[in-house]
């Protein structure tokens, strides 16, 4: 589990096929942020045949609602939120071309199945390490749903953003495998 | 009788909100170091080191440890010889939260339960008052994040379930929580009382400093047994696998009705934030 893989966005199937659970990954490029409220709006748009506020194909969605930025900072602390709240929406976004998700905590079977089918990978960032994580975020711009405040959709430019692969496209789960390894 | 002006309460609350969110308590940092000694998983150790670095950055730069700066929960021990002057004590606390969250660049996370519209200033706070002897007011500010709070549960067990039933419930709750509450966690357990009392006991259990020993030998033994069983599940820091999922199990107990055995679990994430001041 010690290998470190450097990735740039957007993600391609070829890159995703190489990612296995436990791999430590440094992401450089663009992340789009969304939590529950924004997911609902995005999926409503897709279901009514409308365009999303950004091109989701090949992109990664980061489940985060940052704290406000102090003057002179690009962003306030910005660690992952619990992913399971996005489970009802994630498969629809995968169908639209989303290739990665960053959050924390386990996903539903429906999400894991959709990941296999659509070749999408699920990463965890370190929950609660928000001040540290913010250092790898270089630029932030609200691109939709400003009325949602912390929950608005943001485009983040990141450098060496540190994550770990929790669910790969082969149906493996780091939470289950990690636990098996250390269980007494 | 001693007079305390509401302005002083507002000022104190404002600075407590910021202090609690920027500065991780020393006992938690000590626990991270103890965790590094026992953690076998390399990923687990790298998580613990990242959390230490995160706390260092937050404290130095006066930015929140976690983006979820929590529900503003207060425990107020109000001396019965205190006279509050200048207005309502509850309004004064909420004003302190409003100012602290705005001026401290803390996230506003409170919304209407149905419309989900944000109140915009992190109010209203959840305030628990106790009337105590004396002429002082002790204010404990304990911001509580949503991810770990969502893992909390209350159950009314049958008296026949006994200590084994309590242990099974706690372990099952922790297992189901997995990585969601941002481990390494503190597991707060309330036993006894009424339905609302037991939830409060579990929450208060989280305020006990890490490394302190439960004065009740029976509870101490249950705490130690639960901690071992929880860490033997192998979930580790952030649930990635490892030895150090829980920093501690803390239990508070209270007598209960002859028909009942209430149990509550409230889990704190590793950002176990609480600061206090005495006025």
Interface residues (C-beta under 8 A of the other chain):
Chain A: X1 X2 X22 X24 X37 X64 X65 X66 X67 X68 X69 X70 X73 X76 X77 X78 X79 X81 X82 X84 X104 X105 X106 X124 X126 X127 X128 X129 X130 X131 X132 X133 X134 X135 X149 X150 X162 X164 X174 X175 X177 X178 X179 X180 X181 X182 X183 X184
Chain B: X40 X41 X42 X43 X47 X50 X51 X53 X54 X57 X58 X61 X62 X63 X64 X65 X66 X67 X68 X69 X105 X106 X107 X108 X109 X116 X118 X146 X147 X150 X178 X179 X180 X182 X232 X233 X234 X235 X236 X238 X239 X240 X241 X242 X243 X269 X270 X271
